[in-house]
Amino acid sequence: MQIDHINMDFLGLLAIEAGKAVLKIYDTDFSVDYKDDQSPLTLADTRSHQIICKGLTARYPDIPILSEEGKGTSYPERKDWNQFWLVDPLDGTKEFIRKNGEFTINIALIENNQPVLGVIYVPVLDILFLGNVQRNCIRDFRGVKTTLKMVKWTPQARIRVVRSRSHPSPDMEDLLGRLPSYAAISRGSSLKFCAVAAGEADFYPRLGPTSEWDTAAGHAIILAAGGVVVDMMGNPLRYNKESLLNPAFMVAPDIDFLKQIGVLTV
């Protein structure tokens, strides 16, 4: 991996800088626009995008950037990228609009179609997650740093399932119905990945649509903590596909866990 020259402290500070700009808008009566796909867009999304892209370009000019709020890059242009930044300047715009605090700033480095570095910053809580798949996963809460390591699940324990606040779909109900026993935990945006990495949840299944920028930073953080992010067949999610949409996926401590709880049979 060609990541030794990447400074994680710089990435963390860049995410914090973007988060501070987002909070200034969060505390105002901001307006909401809608993109062509009817997803919401605020000035906070745009401002965060500008700060992150300016910082990354200045520090690492040779690494291209793919951002949710950036100018679209066609697949022929990016298909041969071996390394690139994948950015979600404001993950959880709906949570931002609802003012429930559950939105994040996400920065990931992708190498050979896999996330190798991930940064997630939670502006309202001032919590920073830093994941380096070659080293470790760190949670920095206002200067207090904790190394996060995936906790193995024991069959006697109730499964803590983290999911969105929306009503479960029939497919999700079917999946959850296979579990021996579970307790539901609600989180917004990429905080669902963070909950698993921090040992606050055991399992995060996602059957609804997501894009690559929604998952890349969280994926890196889970890998750095020792966990897995796989599709419904047990294969790791891949990035920089022709379509940037992800398949359904599951986040867990390991593959054996998914087999034990009956959601992966291959």
C-alpha positions as CSV (number, residue, x, y, z in Angstrom):
1,M,0.0,0.0,0.0
2,Q,1.2,3.5,-0.9
3,I,-0.1,5.3,2.2
4,D,2.9,5.9,4.4
5,H,3.2,9.4,3.1
6,I,-0.4,10.2,4.1
7,N,-0.7,12.2,7.3
8,M,-3.7,11.1,9.3
9,D,-3.5,14.1,11.7
10,F,-3.8,16.4,8.7
11,L,-6.9,14.5,7.5
12,G,-8.4,14.7,10.9
13,L,-7.8,18.4,11.2
14,L,-9.2,18.9,7.7
15,A,-12.4,17.1,8.6
16,I,-12.6,19.2,11.8
17,E,-12.2,22.4,9.8
18,A,-15.0,21.4,7.5
19,G,-17.1,20.4,10.5
20,K,-16.7,23.8,12.1
21,A,-17.9,25.5,8.9
22,V,-20.9,23.1,8.8
23,L,-21.8,24.0,12.4
24,K,-21.9,27.7,11.6
25,I,-24.6,27.0,9.1
26,Y,-26.3,24.4,11.3
27,D,-27.0,27.1,13.8
28,T,-28.8,29.3,11.3
29,D,-32.1,29.2,9.4
30,F,-30.5,27.7,6.3
31,S,-32.4,26.9,3.1
32,V,-32.6,23.6,1.4
33,D,-32.3,22.9,-2.3
34,Y,-32.8,19.6,-4.1
35,K,-30.6,17.8,-6.6
36,D,-31.9,16.1,-9.7
37,D,-32.4,12.9,-7.8
38,Q,-34.5,14.8,-5.2
39,S,-31.9,14.4,-2.5
40,P,-31.5,17.5,-0.3
41,L,-28.5,19.9,-0.6
42,T,-27.6,22.7,1.7
43,L,-24.9,25.4,1.8
44,A,-23.2,23.2,4.4
45,D,-22.7,20.4,1.9
46,T,-21.1,22.8,-0.6
47,R,-19.0,24.6,2.0
48,S,-17.6,21.4,3.4
49,H,-16.9,20.1,-0.1
50,Q,-14.9,23.2,-0.9
51,I,-12.8,23.1,2.3
52,I,-11.9,19.4,2.0
53,C,-11.1,19.5,-1.7
54,K,-9.0,22.6,-1.4
55,G,-7.0,21.0,1.5
56,L,-6.5,17.6,-0.2
57,T,-5.5,19.2,-3.5
58,A,-2.9,21.5,-1.8
59,R,-1.4,18.7,0.3
60,Y,-1.7,15.7,-2.2
61,P,-2.0,17.2,-5.7
62,D,-1.3,13.9,-7.4
63,I,-4.2,12.1,-5.9
64,P,-7.6,12.7,-7.6
65,I,-10.8,13.3,-5.7
66,L,-14.3,11.9,-6.1
67,S,-16.8,13.8,-4.0
68,E,-20.5,13.5,-3.8
69,E,-20.9,17.3,-4.3
70,G,-18.1,17.6,-6.9
71,K,-18.3,17.7,-10.7
72,G,-19.2,14.3,-11.9
73,T,-16.2,12.2,-13.2
74,S,-17.1,9.8,-15.9
75,Y,-16.1,6.1,-15.6
76,P,-13.7,6.2,-18.6
77,E,-11.9,9.1,-16.8
78,R,-11.6,7.3,-13.4
79,K,-11.6,3.6,-14.3
80,D,-7.8,3.4,-14.1
81,W,-7.4,5.3,-10.9
82,N,-5.3,3.1,-8.6
83,Q,-5.6,5.5,-5.7
84,F,-8.1,8.4,-5.1
85,W,-9.9,10.3,-2.3
86,L,-13.6,9.5,-1.9
87,V,-15.4,12.2,0.0
88,D,-18.9,12.7,1.5
89,P,-18.7,16.3,2.7
90,L,-21.9,16.0,4.7
91,D,-23.1,12.5,5.3
92,G,-26.6,12.6,6.7
93,T,-28.0,15.8,5.1
94,K,-31.5,14.7,6.1
95,E,-30.3,14.4,9.7
96,F,-28.6,17.9,9.4
97,I,-32.0,19.3,8.2
98,R,-33.8,17.7,11.1
99,K,-31.2,19.1,13.5
100,N,-30.7,15.9,15.4
101,G,-26.9,16.1,15.3
102,E,-26.4,12.7,13.6
103,F,-24.5,13.9,10.6
104,T,-20.8,13.4,9.8
105,I,-17.9,14.6,7.6
106,N,-16.4,11.6,5.7
107,I,-13.0,11.3,3.9
108,A,-11.6,8.0,2.6
109,L,-8.6,7.0,0.6
110,I,-9.3,4.2,-1.9
111,E,-6.4,2.0,-3.3
112,N,-7.0,-0.8,-5.8
113,N,-10.8,-0.7,-5.3
114,Q,-10.6,-1.0,-1.5
115,P,-10.6,1.6,1.3
116,V,-7.3,1.9,3.1
117,L,-7.8,5.1,5.2
118,G,-11.0,6.5,6.6
119,V,-11.9,9.6,8.6
120,I,-15.3,10.3,10.1
121,Y,-15.9,13.5,12.1
122,V,-19.1,14.1,14.2
123,P,-19.3,17.9,14.5
124,V,-22.0,18.2,17.1
125,L,-20.3,15.7,19.4
126,D,-16.7,16.7,18.5
127,I,-15.7,13.0,18.0
128,L,-13.2,12.0,15.4
129,F,-12.7,8.5,14.1
130,L,-9.5,7.7,12.3
131,G,-8.9,4.3,10.5
132,N,-5.7,3.1,8.9
133,V,-6.1,-0.6,7.8
134,Q,-2.3,-1.1,8.2
135,R,-2.3,0.2,11.8
136,N,-5.3,0.7,13.9
137,C,-8.6,2.5,14.5
138,I,-8.6,5.5,16.8
139,R,-11.5,7.4,18.4
140,D,-10.5,10.9,19.5
141,F,-13.1,12.5,21.8
142,R,-11.9,16.0,22.5
143,G,-8.3,15.0,22.8
144,V,-8.8,11.7,24.6
145,K,-7.8,8.9,22.2
146,T,-9.0,5.3,22.4
147,T,-7.9,2.4,20.2
148,L,-10.9,0.6,18.9
149,K,-10.7,-3.2,18.4
150,M,-13.6,-5.3,17.3
151,V,-15.2,-7.4,20.1
152,K,-16.0,-11.0,19.4
153,W,-19.7,-11.9,19.8
154,T,-20.7,-14.8,22.0
155,P,-23.7,-16.9,21.1
156,Q,-25.3,-16.4,24.4
157,A,-25.5,-12.6,24.0
158,R,-28.4,-10.7,22.4
159,I,-27.3,-9.3,19.0
160,R,-27.3,-5.5,19.0
161,V,-28.4,-4.4,15.5
162,V,-27.8,-0.8,14.5
163,R,-30.1,0.5,11.8
164,S,-31.6,3.7,10.5
165,R,-34.6,5.4,12.1
166,S,-36.9,4.6,9.1
167,H,-39.4,1.8,9.2
168,P,-37.8,-1.6,8.2
169,S,-38.6,-2.9,4.8
170,P,-40.1,-6.3,4.3
171,D,-36.7,-7.6,3.2
172,M,-35.1,-6.2,6.4
173,E,-37.9,-7.7,8.5
174,D,-37.1,-11.1,6.9
175,L,-33.4,-10.7,7.6
176,L,-33.9,-9.7,11.2
177,G,-36.4,-12.5,11.6
178,R,-33.6,-15.0,11.1
179,L,-31.7,-13.7,14.1
180,P,-31.9,-15.8,17.3
181,S,-32.5,-12.7,19.5
182,Y,-31.7,-9.0,18.9
183,A,-32.1,-5.5,20.2
184,A,-32.3,-2.6,17.8
185,I,-30.2,0.5,18.1
186,S,-30.9,3.6,15.9
187,R,-28.1,5.8,14.4
188,G,-28.0,8.2,11.5
189,S,-25.5,8.5,8.7
190,S,-22.1,6.8,9.0
191,L,-22.5,6.7,12.8
192,K,-23.9,3.2,12.2
193,F,-20.3,2.1,11.1
194,C,-18.9,3.9,14.1
195,A,-21.2,2.1,16.5
196,V,-20.0,-1.3,15.4
197,A,-16.3,-0.2,15.4
198,A,-16.8,1.2,19.0
199,G,-18.4,-2.0,20.3
200,E,-21.8,-0.3,20.8
201,A,-23.4,-2.6,18.2
202,D,-22.6,-6.0,16.8
203,F,-24.3,-6.0,13.4
204,Y,-25.3,-3.4,10.7
205,P,-27.2,-4.7,7.8
206,R,-28.0,-2.3,5.0
207,L,-30.4,-3.4,2.2
208,G,-31.5,0.0,0.9
209,P,-29.6,2.0,-1.7
210,T,-26.3,3.7,-0.8
211,S,-23.5,5.2,-2.9
212,E,-19.8,4.5,-2.6
213,W,-19.1,7.8,-0.8
214,D,-21.7,6.9,1.9
215,T,-19.7,3.8,2.9
216,A,-16.0,4.3,2.1
217,A,-14.8,6.0,5.3
218,G,-16.9,3.8,7.5
219,H,-15.7,0.7,5.7
220,A,-12.0,1.7,6.3
221,I,-12.8,2.3,10.0
222,I,-14.4,-1.1,10.4
223,L,-11.4,-2.8,8.6
224,A,-9.0,-0.9,10.8
225,A,-10.9,-2.1,13.9
226,G,-10.7,-5.7,12.7
227,G,-14.2,-6.1,11.2
228,V,-15.7,-6.8,7.8
229,V,-18.0,-5.1,5.3
230,V,-19.4,-7.6,2.8
231,D,-22.2,-8.0,0.4
232,M,-24.9,-10.6,0.9
233,M,-22.6,-13.3,-0.5
234,G,-19.8,-12.5,1.8
235,N,-17.6,-10.6,-0.7
236,P,-16.0,-7.3,0.3
237,L,-17.5,-4.2,-1.1
238,R,-15.5,-2.8,-4.1
239,Y,-15.1,0.8,-5.0
240,N,-14.7,2.8,-8.3
241,K,-17.2,0.6,-10.1
242,E,-18.9,1.9,-13.3
243,S,-22.0,2.4,-11.2
244,L,-21.2,4.1,-7.9
245,L,-24.2,2.5,-6.2
246,N,-23.4,-0.2,-3.6
247,P,-25.1,-3.6,-3.4
248,A,-26.9,-4.6,-0.1
249,F,-24.2,-5.2,2.5
250,M,-23.5,-6.2,6.1
251,V,-21.1,-4.9,8.7
252,A,-19.9,-7.3,11.4
253,P,-17.0,-8.4,13.5
254,D,-16.1,-11.2,11.1
255,I,-17.5,-13.7,8.6
256,D,-17.9,-16.4,11.2
257,F,-20.3,-14.1,13.1
258,L,-22.5,-13.8,10.0
259,K,-22.6,-17.6,9.6
260,Q,-23.4,-18.1,13.3
261,I,-26.4,-15.8,13.3
262,G,-27.8,-17.4,10.1
263,V,-27.6,-14.5,7.6
264,L,-24.7,-15.9,5.5
265,T,-24.8,-19.5,4.4
266,V,-22.1,-19.6,1.6
